[in-house]
Amino acid sequence: MDLKTYIESGILELYVLGQLSPEEEKDVQNMQSKHIEIQKEIHEISISLEKYGQLNAIKAPAHVAAKIFENLPPKSFRPFPTGSNSDVVPPKSGLAWNMLTTLFALVSVLGFTLYFMQKTENNNTLKKYESDMKACDSITIQQQQLYAIINQINDADNKIIDMTPTAGYVGISVYLHYNVVKKKNFLQLINLPDITSDQTFQLWSLKDGADPMPLDIFADKNKIIEVAFVDNTATYAITIEPKGGSKSPTLEKLIGTMGVI
């Protein structure tokens, strides 16, 4: 267990309040002697509990306190029946003090419980805040990446090419944003067919007199993605291939082509 987890476990609060077993106290003292962080945390907990007690101390209303003391037997009171008193044990003279001590202990435990609950709630709130911040940062990064792509496909040198689907994939819609000046290609995926979890889409570069060159694989169906640009490509094509891609295209799964020359 690392120091952060150990500190947040609540064992140091229990140690300050004396609620640990001798073995557990010995473990805490051992950790305290090895780590200055533990010493500082124990000191801060002690100060916090003291301040919490000062700020949140609850004083019983006068009439309630009076009622309690009215029902406490006085030290000098020794009730005995009119008959034989040999079997009667007189009340302990320290009963009132013992009851007050018990009440104080209960209030202390209640104070610690409230303090510990508040600390736990604060820790949970902080963790949620950090999680939300990470989510916001992730969304911000995604938006920045999308804006960068949009700026590139709006470049004046871009040529937008509509994919020509094959007979088995009529209704499919994909645009190639082709920029021969900056040597950039973007696929705007509007509508692609459904594929299974063990399949993928694959882009190919087709050149006259050469074998099809395998390029990017992707599973997105509605997205703008940057793909490879290959000089002297006459046509780009998209097929459905087994997951991981293929070295040669499966012509029976040819979705469509995009001629750039």
C-alpha positions in Angstrom: 0.0 0.0 0.0 1.5 3.4 -1.0 1.6 6.3 1.4 -1.3 8.2 -0.3 -3.6 5.2 0.0 -2.4 4.5 3.6 -3.2 8.1 4.6 -6.6 8.1 3.0 -7.6 4.8 4.6 -8.7 6.5 7.8 -6.4 4.6 10.0 -4.5 7.8 11.1 -7.8 9.4 12.3 -8.5 6.2 14.3 -5.0 6.4 15.7 -5.4 10.0 16.9 -8.7 9.0 18.7 -7.1 6.0 20.3 -9.5 3.6 18.5 -6.9 1.1 17.3 -5.7 -2.2 18.8 -2.2 -2.2 20.3 -0.9 -4.1 17.2 -2.4 -1.5 14.9 -1.1 1.4 17.0 2.4 -0.2 16.8 2.1 -0.4 13.0 1.1 3.3 12.8 4.0 4.3 15.1 6.4 2.3 12.9 5.1 4.1 9.8 5.3 7.4 11.6 9.0 6.8 12.5 9.8 6.0 8.8 7.8 8.7 7.0 7.8 12.4 7.7 4.5 12.6 5.6 2.8 10.3 8.2 4.1 12.6 11.1 2.7 15.7 9.4 -0.6 14.1 8.6 -1.1 12.9 12.3 -0.3 16.4 13.4 -2.8 18.0 11.0 -5.5 15.5 12.0 -4.9 16.4 15.7 -5.2 20.1 15.0 -8.3 19.6 12.7 -10.1 17.5 15.3 -9.3 20.1 18.0 -10.7 22.9 15.8 -13.7 20.8 14.8 -14.5 20.2 18.4 -14.2 24.0 19.2 -16.3 25.0 16.2 -19.0 22.2 16.5 -19.2 21.7 20.2 -22.9 21.2 21.2 -24.0 22.5 24.5 -27.1 20.9 26.0 -30.0 23.3 26.8 -30.1 24.3 30.4 -33.4 22.5 31.1 -32.0 19.3 29.7 -28.8 19.5 31.7 -30.8 20.3 34.8 -33.1 17.3 34.2 -30.1 15.0 33.8 -28.5 16.1 37.1 -31.9 15.9 38.9 -32.0 12.2 38.0 -28.5 11.5 39.2 -28.3 10.2 42.7 -26.3 12.5 45.0 -23.0 11.1 46.5 -24.4 11.3 50.0 -27.7 9.5 49.2 -27.9 6.1 50.7 -31.4 4.6 50.2 -32.1 1.6 52.4 -35.4 -0.3 52.9 -37.1 -0.3 56.3 -36.3 -3.9 56.8 -32.9 -5.6 56.7 -30.3 -3.8 54.7 -27.6 -6.4 54.7 -28.3 -7.4 51.0 -28.5 -3.8 49.7 -25.5 -2.4 47.9 -25.3 1.4 48.1 -24.9 3.3 44.7 -21.4 4.2 43.7 -20.4 7.8 44.7 -18.8 8.4 41.3 -21.8 7.5 39.2 -22.4 11.1 38.1 -18.8 11.6 37.0 -18.8 8.2 35.1 -22.0 9.2 33.3 -20.5 12.5 32.2 -17.3 10.8 31.1 -19.4 8.4 29.0 -21.4 11.2 27.5 -18.1 13.0 26.6 -16.8 9.8 24.9 -20.0 9.5 22.9 -19.8 13.1 21.8 -16.1 12.6 20.8 -17.0 9.5 18.7 -19.8 11.4 17.1 -17.5 14.3 16.3 -14.9 12.0 14.8 -17.6 10.2 12.7 -18.8 13.5 11.3 -15.3 14.7 10.6 -14.4 11.4 8.9 -17.6 11.5 6.8 -16.8 15.1 5.8 -13.3 14.2 4.8 -14.4 11.2 2.8 -17.0 13.4 1.0 -14.4 16.0 0.3 -12.0 13.3 -1.1 -14.8 11.9 -3.3 -15.7 15.4 -4.6 -12.0 16.1 -5.4 -11.7 12.8 -7.3 -14.9 13.6 -9.3 -13.6 17.0 -10.1 -10.3 15.6 -11.3 -12.2 13.0 -13.4 -14.4 15.7 -14.9 -11.4 17.9 -15.7 -9.8 15.0 -17.5 -13.0 14.3 -19.5 -13.1 18.0 -20.4 -9.5 18.0 -21.5 -10.1 15.0 -23.6 -13.1 16.6 -25.3 -11.1 19.8 -25.9 -8.3 17.8 -27.5 -10.8 16.0 -29.8 -12.4 19.3 -30.8 -9.0 20.8 -31.6 -8.2 17.8 -33.7 -11.5 18.1 -35.5 -11.1 21.8 -36.2 -7.6 21.2 -37.5 -9.0 18.6 -40.0 -11.8 20.9 -41.1 -9.3 23.6 -41.8 -7.3 21.3 -43.9 -10.2 19.9 -46.0 -11.3 23.5 -46.6 -7.9 24.3 -48.2 -8.2 26.0 -51.6 -6.0 23.3 -53.2 -8.3 20.4 -52.1 -10.2 18.4 -54.7 -13.3 16.6 -53.4 -14.0 13.3 -55.1 -17.2 11.3 -54.7 -16.7 7.6 -54.4 -18.3 5.5 -57.1 -19.9 2.4 -55.3 -20.0 -1.0 -56.8 -23.2 -2.8 -57.7 -23.5 -4.5 -54.3 -23.1 -1.3 -52.3 -25.4 1.2 -54.0 -26.3 4.0 -51.6 -22.9 4.1 -49.9 -21.4 7.6 -49.6 -17.8 8.5 -49.1 -15.8 11.6 -50.1 -12.1 11.8 -50.7 -10.5 15.2 -50.0 -7.5 15.0 -52.3 -4.7 17.6 -52.0 -1.9 17.0 -54.5 -0.1 20.2 -53.5 0.2 19.4 -49.8 0.2 15.6 -50.4 -2.7 15.1 -48.0 -5.7 12.8 -48.2 -8.8 12.8 -46.0 -11.8 10.4 -46.2 -15.1 11.8 -45.2 -17.2 8.8 -44.3 -20.8 9.5 -44.7 -22.4 6.1 -45.0 -20.6 2.8 -45.0 -22.0 -0.8 -44.7 -22.2 -2.6 -41.4 -19.2 -4.9 -40.7 -18.7 -7.6 -38.1 -16.2 -7.4 -35.2 -13.7 -9.6 -37.1 -13.8 -7.3 -40.2 -12.3 -3.9 -41.1 -12.4 -1.4 -44.0 -9.2 -1.1 -46.0 -8.0 1.6 -48.4 -5.9 0.7 -51.5 -3.8 2.6 -54.0 -4.2 1.5 -57.6 -1.6 2.4 -60.2 -1.5 1.3 -63.8 0.7 -1.8 -64.3 1.2 -2.3 -60.6 -0.4 -4.5 -57.9 -2.8 -2.8 -55.5 -1.0 -1.3 -52.6 -2.6 -1.8 -49.1 -3.0 1.4 -47.1 -5.0 2.3 -44.1 -7.4 0.1 -42.2 -10.3 1.6 -40.2 -13.6 0.7 -38.6 -15.2 4.1 -38.4 -18.4 4.6 -40.5 -19.2 8.2 -39.8 -16.1 10.3 -39.4 -13.4 12.3 -41.1 -10.1 10.6 -41.0 -6.7 11.4 -42.5 -5.3 8.5 -44.7 -2.1 7.9 -46.7 -1.3 9.9 -49.8 0.6 7.9 -52.5 2.2 9.7 -55.4 1.1 8.7 -58.9 -2.0 6.9 -57.6 -4.6 6.7 -60.3 -7.5 5.4 -58.2 -8.1 4.8 -54.5 -10.4 2.0 -53.5 -12.1 0.7 -50.3 -12.8 -3.0 -49.5 -14.0 -5.0 -46.6 -11.2 -7.2 -45.3 -10.6 -9.5 -42.3 -9.6 -7.7 -39.1 -6.0 -6.6 -39.3 -6.2 -6.0 -43.1 -4.9 -7.9 -46.1 -2.0 -7.8 -48.5 -4.2 -8.1 -51.5 -7.8 -6.8 -51.9 -10.9 -9.1 -51.6 -12.6 -8.1 -54.9 -15.9 -9.6 -53.8 -15.9 -7.0 -51.0 -15.0 -4.0 -53.1 -17.2 -1.2 -51.9 -16.2 1.5 -54.4 -13.4 3.5 -56.1 -12.3 7.1 -56.3 -10.4 8.2 -59.3 -7.9 11.0 -58.9 -6.4 11.1 -62.4 
